[in-house]
Amino acid sequence: LVIVATPFHLPRALLTTLSVAAQSDKHLKIYSHTGLPLRWDETVTHSQGLLVGDRESLLDSEMERMFVYHRKGDLMRPSEALEALRKRDRRTASLYEALSN
């Protein structure tokens, strides 16, 4: 599964997806990728129209939301997400190694 989002939103989108997968499908391989390059100083609407600002200023609100949602129990700790990505990469490397032998 590949998650595509703007750079300011990608960490939370990935963390959310990893958190849900940890509850339902721990073997799902999840990757992230940024969408097309967009201007950081462009004013945009975000979060179902509740936030308006340039992409750079929305970074702080995205980080705060990750911490709030983690405290509520909706998201895993970032360190747990990194470990999930490490496990994914080890499984993928093992598969490639087995296929190349």
A tleap script that builds the chain and sets N, CA, C and O, in Angstrom:
source leaprc.protein.ff14SB
mol = sequence {
  NLEU VAL ILE VAL ALA THR PRO PHE HIE LEU
  PRO ARG ALA LEU LEU THR THR LEU SER VAL
  ALA ALA GLN SER ASP LYS HIE LEU LYS ILE
  TYR SER HIE THR GLY LEU PRO LEU ARG TRP
  ASP GLU THR VAL THR HIE SER GLN GLY LEU
  LEU VAL GLY ASP ARG GLU SER LEU LEU ASP
  SER GLU MET GLU ARG MET PHE VAL TYR HIE
  ARG LYS GLY ASP LEU MET ARG PRO SER GLU
  ALA LEU GLU ALA LEU ARG LYS ARG ASP ARG
  ARG THR ALA SER LEU TYR GLU ALA LEU SER
  CASN
}
set mol.1.N position { 0.856 -1.171 0.000 }
set mol.1.CA position { 0.000 0.000 0.000 }
set mol.1.C position { 0.899 1.230 0.000 }
set mol.1.O position { 1.829 1.320 0.802 }
set mol.2.N position { 0.632 2.164 -0.882 }
set mol.2.CA position { 1.409 3.403 -0.937 }
set mol.2.C position { 0.509 4.569 -0.534 }
set mol.2.O position { -0.555 4.786 -1.115 }
set mol.3.N position { 0.959 5.306 0.466 }
set mol.3.CA position { 0.255 6.501 0.922 }
set mol.3.C position { 0.856 7.693 0.190 }
set mol.3.O position { 2.070 7.892 0.227 }
set mol.4.N position { 0.029 8.479 -0.467 }
set mol.4.CA position { 0.496 9.672 -1.188 }
set mol.4.C position { -0.165 10.886 -0.544 }
set mol.4.O position { -1.384 10.936 -0.380 }
set mol.5.N position { 0.667 11.862 -0.182 }
set mol.5.CA position { 0.147 13.083 0.439 }
set mol.5.C position { 1.148 14.205 0.227 }
set mol.5.O position { 2.284 13.980 -0.190 }
set mol.6.N position { 0.701 15.414 0.521 }
set mol.6.CA position { 1.624 16.542 0.460 }
set mol.6.C position { 2.663 16.372 1.572 }
set mol.6.O position { 2.376 15.735 2.585 }
set mol.7.N position { 3.852 16.927 1.398 }
set mol.7.CA position { 4.909 16.724 2.396 }
set mol.7.C position { 4.517 17.119 3.820 }
set mol.7.O position { 4.911 16.438 4.766 }
set mol.8.N position { 3.758 18.194 3.999 }
set mol.8.CA position { 3.412 18.611 5.364 }
set mol.8.C position { 2.439 17.645 6.031 }
set mol.8.O position { 2.380 17.582 7.259 }
set mol.9.N position { 1.683 16.898 5.249 }
set mol.9.CA position { 0.675 15.982 5.788 }
set mol.9.C position { 1.155 14.525 5.833 }
set mol.9.O position { 0.559 13.702 6.527 }
set mol.10.N position { 2.200 14.209 5.116 }
set mol.10.CA position { 2.626 12.823 4.969 }
set mol.10.C position { 2.987 12.126 6.281 }
set mol.10.O position { 2.610 10.966 6.449 }
set mol.11.N position { 3.693 12.759 7.219 }
set mol.11.CA position { 3.996 12.031 8.465 }
set mol.11.C position { 2.745 11.550 9.204 }
set mol.11.O position { 2.700 10.408 9.661 }
set mol.12.N position { 1.739 12.402 9.325 }
set mol.12.CA position { 0.522 11.990 10.035 }
set mol.12.C position { -0.265 10.966 9.232 }
set mol.12.O position { -0.822 10.029 9.804 }
set mol.13.N position { -0.320 11.131 7.923 }
set mol.13.CA position { -1.032 10.154 7.089 }
set mol.13.C position { -0.386 8.774 7.212 }
set mol.13.O position { -1.080 7.764 7.326 }
set mol.14.N position { 0.940 8.739 7.187 }
set mol.14.CA position { 1.638 7.464 7.319 }
set mol.14.C position { 1.451 6.886 8.713 }
set mol.14.O position { 1.193 5.691 8.857 }
set mol.15.N position { 1.577 7.714 9.737 }
set mol.15.CA position { 1.407 7.241 11.113 }
set mol.15.C position { -0.004 6.695 11.340 }
set mol.15.O position { -0.177 5.681 12.016 }
set mol.16.N position { -0.987 7.351 10.788 }
set mol.16.CA position { -2.373 6.887 10.906 }
set mol.16.C position { -2.546 5.534 10.231 }
set mol.16.O position { -3.151 4.627 10.803 }
set mol.17.N position { -2.025 5.394 9.030 }
set mol.17.CA position { -2.155 4.145 8.290 }
set mol.17.C position { -1.428 3.006 8.993 }
set mol.17.O position { -1.958 1.899 9.091 }
set mol.18.N position { -0.216 3.269 9.484 }
set mol.18.CA position { 0.525 2.245 10.216 }
set mol.18.C position { -0.215 1.842 11.490 }
set mol.18.O position { -0.230 0.665 11.852 }
set mol.19.N position { -0.828 2.807 12.171 }
set mol.19.CA position { -1.566 2.519 13.401 }
set mol.19.C position { -2.756 1.615 13.140 }
set mol.19.O position { -3.005 0.679 13.901 }
set mol.20.N position { -3.487 1.883 12.078 }
set mol.20.CA position { -4.645 1.054 11.735 }
set mol.20.C position { -4.178 -0.337 11.301 }
set mol.20.O position { -4.764 -1.341 11.704 }
set mol.21.N position { -3.137 -0.397 10.492 }
set mol.21.CA position { -2.632 -1.693 10.026 }
set mol.21.C position { -2.118 -2.546 11.179 }
set mol.21.O position { -2.241 -3.770 11.146 }
set mol.22.N position { -1.548 -1.916 12.191 }
set mol.22.CA position { -1.046 -2.671 13.348 }
set mol.22.C position { -2.176 -3.401 14.060 }
set mol.22.O position { -1.948 -4.425 14.704 }
set mol.23.N position { -3.390 -2.881 13.948 }
set mol.23.CA position { -4.549 -3.510 14.579 }
set mol.23.C position { -5.204 -4.562 13.689 }
set mol.23.O position { -5.862 -5.475 14.187 }
set mol.24.N position { -5.027 -4.438 12.373 }
set mol.24.CA position { -5.787 -5.312 11.479 }
set mol.24.C position { -4.938 -6.209 10.582 }
set mol.24.O position { -5.319 -7.352 10.329 }
set mol.25.N position { -3.802 -5.721 10.099 }
set mol.25.CA position { -2.988 -6.508 9.163 }
set mol.25.C position { -1.526 -6.140 9.330 }
set mol.25.O position { -1.005 -5.293 8.604 }
set mol.26.N position { -0.864 -6.777 10.288 }
set mol.26.CA position { 0.526 -6.437 10.606 }
set mol.26.C position { 1.491 -6.764 9.471 }
set mol.26.O position { 2.624 -6.282 9.474 }
set mol.27.N position { 1.072 -7.567 8.507 }
set mol.27.CA position { 1.958 -7.938 7.406 }
set mol.27.C position { 1.765 -7.061 6.175 }
set mol.27.O position { 2.453 -7.245 5.170 }
set mol.28.N position { 0.843 -6.118 6.243 }
set mol.28.CA position { 0.633 -5.199 5.125 }
set mol.28.C position { 1.871 -4.325 4.979 }
set mol.28.O position { 2.315 -3.702 5.943 }
set mol.29.N position { 2.419 -4.282 3.788 }
set mol.29.CA position { 3.592 -3.449 3.532 }
set mol.29.C position { 3.117 -2.062 3.118 }
set mol.29.O position { 2.469 -1.892 2.085 }
set mol.30.N position { 3.453 -1.076 3.943 }
set mol.30.CA position { 2.987 0.291 3.728 }
set mol.30.C position { 4.186 1.173 3.400 }
set mol.30.O position { 5.207 1.136 4.086 }
set mol.31.N position { 4.048 1.956 2.355 }
set mol.31.CA position { 5.087 2.884 1.918 }
set mol.31.C position { 4.467 4.270 1.799 }
set mol.31.O position { 3.247 4.415 1.737 }
set mol.32.N position { 5.318 5.278 1.769 }
set mol.32.CA position { 4.818 6.647 1.603 }
set mol.32.C position { 5.548 7.320 0.445 }
set mol.32.O position { 6.695 7.003 0.131 }
set mol.33.N position { 4.853 8.241 -0.163 }
set mol.33.CA position { 5.424 8.983 -1.287 }
set mol.33.C position { 4.756 10.351 -1.344 }
set mol.33.O position { 3.546 10.470 -1.148 }
set mol.34.N position { 5.547 11.371 -1.611 }
set mol.34.CA position { 4.949 12.697 -1.739 }
set mol.34.C position { 4.293 12.843 -3.106 }
set mol.34.O position { 4.699 12.221 -4.088 }
set mol.35.N position { 3.283 13.671 -3.137 }
set mol.35.CA position { 2.638 13.995 -4.402 }
set mol.35.C position { 3.519 14.946 -5.203 }
set mol.35.O position { 4.708 15.095 -4.922 }
set mol.36.N position { 2.934 15.572 -6.180 }
set mol.36.CA position { 3.675 16.527 -7.002 }
set mol.36.C position { 4.198 17.680 -6.151 }
set mol.36.O position { 3.555 18.070 -5.176 }
set mol.37.N position { 5.354 18.226 -6.509 }
set mol.37.CA position { 5.887 19.365 -5.743 }
set mol.37.C position { 4.926 20.556 -5.799 }
set mol.37.O position { 4.440 20.935 -6.864 }
set mol.38.N position { 4.673 21.123 -4.645 }
set mol.38.CA position { 3.799 22.293 -4.532 }
set mol.38.C position { 4.531 23.373 -3.747 }
set mol.38.O position { 5.426 23.074 -2.956 }
set mol.39.N position { 4.154 24.612 -3.965 }
set mol.39.CA position { 4.812 25.730 -3.278 }
set mol.39.C position { 4.487 25.707 -1.790 }
set mol.39.O position { 3.333 25.545 -1.393 }
set mol.40.N position { 5.532 25.872 -0.974 }
set mol.40.CA position { 5.361 25.895 0.477 }
set mol.40.C position { 4.695 27.181 0.943 }
set mol.40.O position { 4.055 27.195 1.995 }
set mol.41.N position { 4.835 28.271 0.175 }
set mol.41.CA position { 4.271 29.553 0.602 }
set mol.41.C position { 2.866 29.799 0.052 }
set mol.41.O position { 2.304 30.875 0.258 }
set mol.42.N position { 2.304 28.831 -0.633 }
set mol.42.CA position { 0.961 28.976 -1.187 }
set mol.42.C position { -0.084 28.741 -0.086 }
set mol.42.O position { 0.038 27.803 0.703 }
set mol.43.N position { -1.107 29.600 -0.042 }
set mol.43.CA position { -2.181 29.445 0.929 }
set mol.43.C position { -3.121 28.338 0.474 }
set mol.43.O position { -3.565 28.307 -0.673 }
set mol.44.N position { -3.416 27.419 1.411 }
set mol.44.CA position { -4.261 26.273 1.099 }
set mol.44.C position { -5.283 26.063 2.210 }
set mol.44.O position { -5.138 26.584 3.316 }
set mol.45.N position { -6.304 25.298 1.896 }
set mol.45.CA position { -7.299 24.881 2.869 }
set mol.45.C position { -7.007 23.428 3.212 }
set mol.45.O position { -6.715 22.619 2.330 }
set mol.46.N position { -7.086 23.100 4.505 }
set mol.46.CA position { -6.716 21.759 4.959 }
set mol.46.C position { -7.696 21.300 6.031 }
set mol.46.O position { -8.432 22.105 6.601 }
set mol.47.N position { -7.695 20.013 6.295 }
set mol.47.CA position { -8.483 19.425 7.376 }
set mol.47.C position { -9.977 19.716 7.212 }
set mol.47.O position { -10.609 20.346 8.060 }
set mol.48.N position { -10.514 19.235 6.095 }
set mol.48.CA position { -11.925 19.425 5.747 }
set mol.48.C position { -12.341 20.893 5.777 }
set mol.48.O position { -13.470 21.221 6.139 }
set mol.49.N position { -11.422 21.766 5.394 }
set mol.49.CA position { -11.725 23.187 5.309 }
set mol.49.C position { -11.629 23.951 6.609 }
set mol.49.O position { -11.936 25.143 6.650 }
set mol.50.N position { -11.201 23.274 7.694 }
set mol.50.CA position { -11.134 23.941 8.996 }
set mol.50.C position { -9.880 24.790 9.173 }
set mol.50.O position { -9.876 25.732 9.966 }
set mol.51.N position { -8.826 24.467 8.447 }
set mol.51.CA position { -7.566 25.206 8.568 }
set mol.51.C position { -7.224 25.864 7.247 }
set mol.51.O position { -7.393 25.272 6.182 }
set mol.52.N position { -6.738 27.100 7.326 }
set mol.52.CA position { -6.271 27.809 6.147 }
set mol.52.C position { -4.919 28.406 6.492 }
set mol.52.O position { -4.750 29.017 7.547 }
set mol.53.N position { -3.969 28.228 5.609 }
set mol.53.CA position { -2.638 28.791 5.824 }
set mol.53.C position { -1.706 28.312 4.744 }
set mol.53.O position { -2.083 27.504 3.896 }
set mol.54.N position { -0.473 28.816 4.772 }
set mol.54.CA position { 0.475 28.293 3.801 }
set mol.54.C position { 0.959 26.929 4.297 }
set mol.54.O position { 0.874 26.623 5.487 }
set mol.55.N position { 1.458 26.131 3.385 }
set mol.55.CA position { 1.838 24.757 3.732 }
set mol.55.C position { 2.872 24.718 4.845 }
set mol.55.O position { 2.826 23.845 5.711 }
set mol.56.N position { 3.792 25.650 4.822 }
set mol.56.CA position { 4.821 25.683 5.864 }
set mol.56.C position { 4.213 25.882 7.250 }
set mol.56.O position { 4.619 25.220 8.206 }
set mol.57.N position { 3.254 26.779 7.362 }
set mol.57.CA position { 2.647 27.044 8.669 }
set mol.57.C position { 1.791 25.877 9.152 }
set mol.57.O position { 1.550 25.742 10.351 }
set mol.58.N position { 1.330 25.033 8.227 }
set mol.58.CA position { 0.509 23.891 8.616 }
set mol.58.C position { 1.333 22.752 9.206 }
set mol.58.O position { 0.773 21.830 9.800 }
set mol.59.N position { 2.652 22.802 9.050 }
set mol.59.CA position { 3.508 21.767 9.639 }
set mol.59.C position { 3.320 21.664 11.146 }
set mol.59.O position { 3.185 20.565 11.683 }
set mol.60.N position { 3.311 22.802 11.828 }
set mol.60.CA position { 3.153 22.789 13.288 }
set mol.60.C position { 1.835 22.146 13.702 }
set mol.60.O position { 1.805 21.352 14.642 }
set mol.61.N position { 0.743 22.479 13.010 }
set mol.61.CA position { -0.551 21.907 13.385 }
set mol.61.C position { -0.575 20.406 13.121 }
set mol.61.O position { -1.213 19.661 13.865 }
set mol.62.N position { 0.105 19.954 12.079 }
set mol.62.CA position { 0.165 18.518 11.807 }
set mol.62.C position { 0.920 17.788 12.914 }
set mol.62.O position { 0.485 16.727 13.362 }
set mol.63.N position { 2.034 18.340 13.355 }
set mol.63.CA position { 2.800 17.712 14.437 }
set mol.63.C position { 1.973 17.689 15.730 }
set mol.63.O position { 1.955 16.687 16.445 }
set mol.64.N position { 1.300 18.786 16.017 }
set mol.64.CA position { 0.466 18.847 17.221 }
set mol.64.C position { -0.654 17.812 17.152 }
set mol.64.O position { -0.945 17.153 18.150 }
set mol.65.N position { -1.282 17.661 15.995 }
set mol.65.CA position { -2.352 16.676 15.840 }
set mol.65.C position { -1.833 15.256 16.085 }
set mol.65.O position { -2.522 14.435 16.691 }
set mol.66.N position { -0.613 14.972 15.611 }
set mol.66.CA position { -0.054 13.646 15.849 }
set mol.66.C position { 0.083 13.385 17.350 }
set mol.66.O position { -0.252 12.299 17.822 }
set mol.67.N position { 0.569 14.367 18.093 }
set mol.67.CA position { 0.722 14.189 19.538 }
set mol.67.C position { -0.634 14.071 20.232 }
set mol.67.O position { -0.799 13.242 21.127 }
set mol.68.N position { -1.595 14.885 19.831 }
set mol.68.CA position { -2.936 14.830 20.432 }
set mol.68.C position { -3.577 13.467 20.164 }
set mol.68.O position { -4.117 12.843 21.077 }
set mol.69.N position { -3.519 13.008 18.916 }
set mol.69.CA position { -4.139 11.734 18.571 }
set mol.69.C position { -3.414 10.571 19.239 }
set mol.69.O position { -4.039 9.566 19.576 }
set mol.70.N position { -2.112 10.696 19.433 }
set mol.70.CA position { -1.384 9.651 20.167 }
set mol.70.C position { -1.836 9.616 21.624 }
set mol.70.O position { -2.083 8.542 22.172 }
set mol.71.N position { -1.946 10.788 22.251 }
set mol.71.CA position { -2.383 10.839 23.652 }
set mol.71.C position { -3.783 10.262 23.820 }
set mol.71.O position { -4.086 9.667 24.854 }
set mol.72.N position { -4.638 10.433 22.815 }
set mol.72.CA position { -5.988 9.877 22.864 }
set mol.72.C position { -5.989 8.367 22.659 }
set mol.72.O position { -6.989 7.704 22.935 }
set mol.73.N position { -4.871 7.818 22.177 }
set mol.73.CA position { -4.793 6.393 21.903 }
set mol.73.C position { -5.130 6.019 20.477 }
set mol.73.O position { -5.219 4.834 20.152 }
set mol.74.N position { -5.320 7.016 19.612 }
set mol.74.CA position { -5.668 6.745 18.219 }
set mol.74.C position { -4.459 6.400 17.356 }
set mol.74.O position { -4.596 5.711 16.346 }
set mol.75.N position { -3.270 6.878 17.749 }
set mol.75.CA position { -2.063 6.649 16.952 }
set mol.75.C position { -0.981 6.002 17.793 }
set mol.75.O position { -0.859 6.276 18.987 }
set mol.76.N position { -0.198 5.144 17.164 }
set mol.76.CA position { 0.949 4.553 17.846 }
set mol.76.C position { 2.031 5.617 18.032 }
set mol.76.O position { 1.995 6.673 17.401 }
set mol.77.N position { 2.983 5.325 18.900 }
set mol.77.CA position { 4.124 6.232 19.071 }
set mol.77.C position { 4.938 6.256 17.787 }
set mol.77.O position { 5.032 5.233 17.108 }
set mol.78.N position { 5.528 7.392 17.435 }
set mol.78.CA position { 6.393 7.434 16.250 }
set mol.78.C position { 7.495 6.372 16.297 }
set mol.78.O position { 7.852 5.818 15.257 }
set mol.79.N position { 8.035 6.081 17.475 }
set mol.79.CA position { 9.074 5.051 17.571 }
set mol.79.C position { 8.522 3.672 17.193 }
set mol.79.O position { 9.240 2.858 16.613 }
set mol.80.N position { 7.259 3.406 17.515 }
set mol.80.CA position { 6.631 2.144 17.112 }
set mol.80.C position { 6.444 2.095 15.596 }
set mol.80.O position { 6.603 1.043 14.977 }
set mol.81.N position { 6.108 3.231 15.013 }
set mol.81.CA position { 5.950 3.297 13.559 }
set mol.81.C position { 7.289 3.035 12.870 }
set mol.81.O position { 7.351 2.317 11.873 }
set mol.82.N position { 8.350 3.617 13.404 }
set mol.82.CA position { 9.675 3.371 12.822 }
set mol.82.C position { 10.056 1.905 12.928 }
set mol.82.O position { 10.648 1.350 12.002 }
set mol.83.N position { 9.726 1.278 14.038 }
set mol.83.CA position { 10.013 -0.149 14.180 }
set mol.83.C position { 9.194 -0.972 13.188 }
set mol.83.O position { 9.705 -1.943 12.630 }
set mol.84.N position { 7.948 -0.607 12.961 }
set mol.84.CA position { 7.124 -1.300 11.969 }
set mol.84.C position { 7.741 -1.171 10.575 }
set mol.84.O position { 7.731 -2.127 9.800 }
set mol.85.N position { 8.277 0.011 10.256 }
set mol.85.CA position { 8.925 0.202 8.960 }
set mol.85.C position { 10.215 -0.611 8.863 }
set mol.85.O position { 10.541 -1.139 7.800 }
set mol.86.N position { 10.944 -0.711 9.967 }
set mol.86.CA position { 12.163 -1.539 9.975 }
set mol.86.C position { 11.808 -3.008 9.736 }
set mol.86.O position { 12.475 -3.691 8.959 }
set mol.87.N position { 10.768 -3.489 10.396 }
set mol.87.CA position { 10.338 -4.880 10.205 }
set mol.87.C position { 9.919 -5.116 8.759 }
set mol.87.O position { 10.261 -6.140 8.167 }
set mol.88.N position { 9.182 -4.172 8.197 }
set mol.88.CA position { 8.779 -4.280 6.794 }
set mol.88.C position { 10.003 -4.410 5.908 }
set mol.88.O position { 10.048 -5.263 5.022 }
set mol.89.N position { 10.998 -3.562 6.148 }
set mol.89.CA position { 12.199 -3.581 5.322 }
set mol.89.C position { 12.996 -4.868 5.499 }
set mol.89.O position { 13.563 -5.382 4.535 }
set mol.90.N position { 13.044 -5.397 6.727 }
set mol.90.CA position { 13.747 -6.675 6.950 }
set mol.90.C position { 13.022 -7.813 6.233 }
set mol.90.O position { 13.665 -8.672 5.629 }
set mol.91.N position { 11.676 -7.826 6.295 }
set mol.91.CA position { 10.916 -8.869 5.591 }
set mol.91.C position { 11.134 -8.776 4.089 }
set mol.91.O position { 11.314 -9.792 3.418 }
set mol.92.N position { 11.117 -7.569 3.567 }
set mol.92.CA position { 11.316 -7.362 2.136 }
set mol.92.C position { 12.725 -7.786 1.729 }
set mol.92.O position { 12.892 -8.446 0.704 }
set mol.93.N position { 13.732 -7.424 2.503 }
set mol.93.CA position { 15.108 -7.798 2.199 }
set mol.93.C position { 15.276 -9.305 2.232 }
set mol.93.O position { 15.965 -9.874 1.385 }
set mol.94.N position { 14.642 -9.963 3.216 }
set mol.94.CA position { 14.721 -11.434 3.309 }
set mol.94.C position { 14.083 -12.086 2.089 }
set mol.94.O position { 14.602 -13.076 1.573 }
set mol.95.N position { 12.971 -11.545 1.628 }
set mol.95.CA position { 12.297 -12.083 0.456 }
set mol.95.C position { 13.173 -11.935 -0.775 }
set mol.95.O position { 13.330 -12.883 -1.544 }
set mol.96.N position { 13.745 -10.752 -0.970 }
set mol.96.CA position { 14.622 -10.523 -2.112 }
set mol.96.C position { 15.836 -11.441 -2.071 }
set mol.96.O position { 16.267 -11.970 -3.096 }
set mol.97.N position { 16.375 -11.622 -0.882 }
set mol.97.CA position { 17.537 -12.495 -0.738 }
set mol.97.C position { 17.169 -13.937 -1.087 }
set mol.97.O position { 17.922 -14.622 -1.779 }
set mol.98.N position { 16.025 -14.391 -0.613 }
set mol.98.CA position { 15.599 -15.760 -0.910 }
set mol.98.C position { 15.351 -15.948 -2.403 }
set mol.98.O position { 15.661 -17.002 -2.958 }
set mol.99.N position { 14.798 -14.937 -3.050 }
set mol.99.CA position { 14.513 -15.034 -4.489 }
set mol.99.C position { 15.786 -15.013 -5.327 }
set mol.99.O position { 15.823 -15.592 -6.413 }
set mol.100.N position { 16.824 -14.354 -4.834 }
set mol.100.CA position { 18.054 -14.238 -5.617 }
set mol.100.C position { 18.948 -15.467 -5.491 }
set mol.100.O position { 19.889 -15.628 -6.268 }
set mol.101.N position { 18.664 -16.338 -4.518 }
set mol.101.CA position { 19.479 -17.555 -4.337 }
set mol.101.C position { 18.985 -18.695 -5.191 }
set mol.101.O position { 19.556 -19.784 -5.157 }
savepdb mol mol.pdb
quit
